[in-house]
Amino acid sequence: MGKTYFCDYCGRSFQDNLHNRKKHLQGVQHQRAKKFWFDCFRDNATILAEELAKKPCRKFLQSGQCDFGANCKFSHMTDEDVQQLRQTVEEENKVGHRDRPVPDIDEWLAKRAKRKESNPHSSGLELEKEVDDKPVYWLPPGYHAVHELPPSLHPPPPAGWKTALNVEWG
């Protein structure tokens, strides 16, 4: 039968050759499924900004239905929906700023310069080993919790990664 190609966005499989794959990837159904998939990961602030930039859909306002559906370039949100989304965004911003300290690069650079001034003869590697303050890791709102991530994406432990001696790869 030959190789088959399975499209994760559409949930379809077909014979894998250049013509079929190109035809599928450029198809309207695939483009819609791909857009729907990536729209699931948009945050509320992005959705609000896009909806405010759009004009209201006349057909949707008159009849409550639009032939274009989710692909319509006009907004299908009512004023109440926009207000509710705006309120949700404000709540997320309050929670996000209150719970998690945002790492500041200027603060880190100032600490690094002080350490460098106190010990001008040390090399860069020794300087990095002398770091006494632990970095603060945080996830932006809407991201998965750390325990839901695969182990390769977990932040490093406070003591750092343990290195095994004499490990041979191959």
N, C-alpha and C positions, 0 to 999 in steps of 0.2 A: 504494500500500500504506500510506502514511503513515509517521509517525515510529516508530522502534523504540527501546526502552530496553534497554541491556545492563547487567546487574548484575555488577560486578566480583567480588563475594563468591561468588556462585553460579555464575557463568559461563553464565548464561542470558540470552536476549534475548526480548522479547515486545513486542506493540503497546503504544505509550506513550500511555496516557490515565490520567486520575485514578483510575478504579476499578481498573484492572489494576495500576498501580504501588502503590497503597495495599494492595491484596490481597497483592501479592508481599512488600512490605516488612514486613507484619505476619505473614507466614507462618512456620511453624515451621522449614521448611527454610532460609529466608533467615536467620532468627535463629541457627540452629546454625552456618551457614557464616560468618556475621559473628563470632560468638563464637570459632570455631576460628581465624579470621584474627587477631584481636586477642590470642588466647592465645599465638600464636607469638612475640610480642614481650615476654612477661612474663619477668622475671628470676627466677633460682632462689630468691632470698630471698623474693619474693612468693609463689611457688608453695609453698615450705616453710611460710610463715606460714598460708596458706589450708588446707593439708593438716593441719597440727597443730590447727587450729580445728574441723575436721570429725570426726565420729564414724566409726568403721569400718563399712563396708557388710557386713551379715550375710550377705546372699545371695552376695556376691562371695567372702567368706571361706569359705562352705560349699561352693559349687560351682565357684568360679573364674570365674563369668560373672555378669553383671548385665543385666537387661532394659533398663535406662536408659543403660548405656554411659557415654559422656563427660558426659552430662547428669545423671548421678546426683548427688544432693546430699550423699552420703556418700563417704568416702575409700576408694579402691581401692588404696592404697599399703600394702605390707607394712612391717613394722618395719625390714627390711633396706633397703628402698627409701628410707625416711625417713632412716635413718642415712647412707646414701650421698649423699642430697641435702643433708643437714646438712653433711657433710664437703666437698662441692663448694662450698657457700656460704661456709664458713670459708676455703677455699683462695682463692676469688674476693676475699674481703675482704682477705686477706693481700697478694695481688698488687695489688689496687687501691690500697691505702694505701701500699705500698712504692714503686711506680713513679711515681705522680703526686702532686705536691703539690696540696693542696686550697687554692684561692684563699680568702684571709681578708679579709673586708670591713673588719674592725676595723683590720688592719694598713694597708690602703689608706687608710682615713680618717685614721689617725695620720700617715702620710706626707704626705697632702694638707694637713693642719692645719699641719705643720712648714713646708711650702713657702709656705703662705699667711702664716704669721707672719714668715717671712724677707723676704717682699715684700708688705707690706700694701696697697700702692697699685695692684697689678695687678688687672685685671679677671678674671673667671672664664674667659674665652676664652683669655687669655694664659697663665693658670695651667695650662690643659689642654695647651697647646702646649709647655710647659716640662717635661713629664713625661720623665724620663730613664730610668726603669726600664720595661722592656717587660712587658706582661701575660703571664701564663702561661695557655695554653689547654690544656685536657685534656678527654677524653671519658670519661664513665662506662663501667664495664665492660659489655659486651654491645652497645655502639653500634658502628656501622660505622666503619672507619678513615677518615681525612680524604680519602685519595685515592679512596675509593669514593663520596664525596658529589658532588652536582652543584656546579659552580663557584660558584653563587650562595650556597651554604651553607658554603663554605670560610672559615676564620678570616682576618682581615686579615693581610697580610704585615707583617713587623717594621717596615718603613719607613713603613707606612700606604699607603692607596690613592692612586694617582696620579690627579690630576684633570686632565682635558683642558680647555684654555681655549677659550672661545667655542663651546661645544657648543650647538647648537639642536635642540630636540626638536620633533617635529611632523610 
